[in-house]
Amino acid sequence: MKVRLLTVSGRQPRWVGEGCAEYEKRLPRAWRFELVEVKPLARSGSVPREKVWQGEAERLRQVIPKGSLVVALDERGASWSTARFAQQFDRWRQSGRDLTFVIGGADGFDPGFRDAADARLSLSPMTMPHGLVRVVFLEQLYRAATVLDGHPYHK
C-alpha cells in the first residue's frame, strides 16, 4: 500500500520541511509514504475563483493514481478523534487500495473535485496555512500508526 499526500501549494518555510521529515521518517515503511506538491494556478483579480478551482482540480486529477482512494482534507469534512481516524485508516488500508490525501489550493477545492472524493476529513474547522496542515496531518498519520500498533505514543 502507498500513502500519498498531495498538496496544492508553493514553496514552504524550512520548519515545514523539517516537521514533515520528522514524522515521515517515523511512518511504517510498508506505507511507502510520498508527498507530492502540485503547483497552484496563478491568481489575479481578473481570474475567477471557479477557473482557479477547475485548473487546480485538473492538475490534481493528473497525479492521483488510478484506483486510489481519495480523501479531501477540507474544513467541512468529518471531524474525528485520533482513535476514530486510526480505525478508519485501518479500514481504508484493508481495502487494498492506495490512499491519497489531498490538501486543496489557497481557495480550497473545486466543489466537483471535493464531492467526487471518497471521503472528506477535517483536521479543524479553523483555516490553517498549508504548511501547518502538512505537519499536523503527518503527525496525526504517525499517531494513527502508533494507535494501530499499540505503541504508547498516543496516550
Order of alpha helices (4+ residues) and beta strands (2+ residues): beta-alpha-beta-alpha-beta-alpha-beta-alpha-beta-alpha
